[in-house]
Amino acid sequence: MSQDDWKEKTRDWIKRDEGIKTKIYKDSEGFLSIGWGRNLESKGIRISEAILMFENDFSDCLRDLSQFSWFNDQHLQICVSILEL
């Protein structure tokens, strides 16, 4: 088995064994975790992961607010204030 095959099989096994959880939970040792067993207490998240989450949240907010016709006609400062809520 090549190293790439071994990595892929191991990755798949861990994902199946852990199961994905999209909300924070306490793992079997009592640590706050998310995803496929990411220990948030000791590892936290990378800056790139925080940026990705922020961009996703920002896009979700813009999508939700753009449903209101009045939002798109507002001055920039009003839009920023609403988005910061």
C-alpha positions in Angstrom: 0.0 0.0 0.0 1.4 3.4 -1.0 1.7 6.2 1.6 -1.0 8.1 -0.2 -3.3 5.1 -0.1 -2.6 4.6 3.6 -3.3 8.3 4.4 -6.6 8.2 2.5 -7.8 5.0 4.2 -6.8 6.4 7.6 -8.5 9.7 6.9 -11.7 7.9 5.8 -11.6 5.6 8.8 -11.2 8.5 11.3 -14.1 10.4 9.6 -16.3 7.3 9.8 -15.3 6.6 13.4 -15.7 10.1 14.7 -18.7 11.2 12.7 -19.0 14.9 11.9 -20.7 17.2 14.4 -21.4 20.7 13.1 -22.0 22.1 16.6 -19.7 22.2 19.6 -19.9 19.2 21.8 -18.0 17.6 24.6 -15.8 14.7 23.5 -15.3 11.4 25.4 -12.7 13.1 27.5 -14.8 16.2 28.3 -13.1 18.6 25.9 -15.1 21.0 23.7 -14.8 19.8 20.2 -16.3 20.3 16.7 -16.2 18.6 13.3 -14.4 15.3 13.3 -13.0 15.5 16.8 -11.2 18.9 16.6 -10.3 19.7 20.2 -11.2 23.4 20.4 -9.7 23.8 23.9 -6.2 22.7 23.2 -5.9 23.3 19.5 -8.4 26.1 18.8 -8.7 27.2 15.1 -6.2 28.5 12.6 -6.5 32.1 11.3 -7.4 30.7 7.9 -10.2 28.8 9.5 -11.5 31.9 11.3 -11.3 33.8 8.1 -13.3 31.1 6.3 -16.0 31.1 9.0 -16.2 34.9 9.0 -16.6 35.0 5.2 -19.3 32.4 5.3 -21.2 34.2 8.1 -20.8 37.5 6.3 -22.1 36.0 3.0 -25.1 34.5 4.9 -25.9 37.9 6.5 -25.7 39.7 3.2 -27.9 37.0 1.5 -30.5 37.3 4.3 -30.5 41.1 4.4 -30.7 41.4 0.6 -34.1 39.9 0.7 -35.3 43.2 2.1 -35.6 45.7 -0.7 -34.9 48.7 1.6 -31.5 47.3 2.7 -29.9 47.7 -0.8 -30.9 51.3 -0.9 -29.3 52.3 2.4 -26.2 54.4 3.0 -23.0 52.4 3.5 -22.8 53.3 7.2 -26.4 52.1 7.9 -25.6 48.8 6.1 -22.4 48.4 8.2 -24.3 49.1 11.4 -27.0 46.5 10.6 -24.4 43.9 9.7 -22.6 44.4 13.0 -25.7 43.5 15.0 
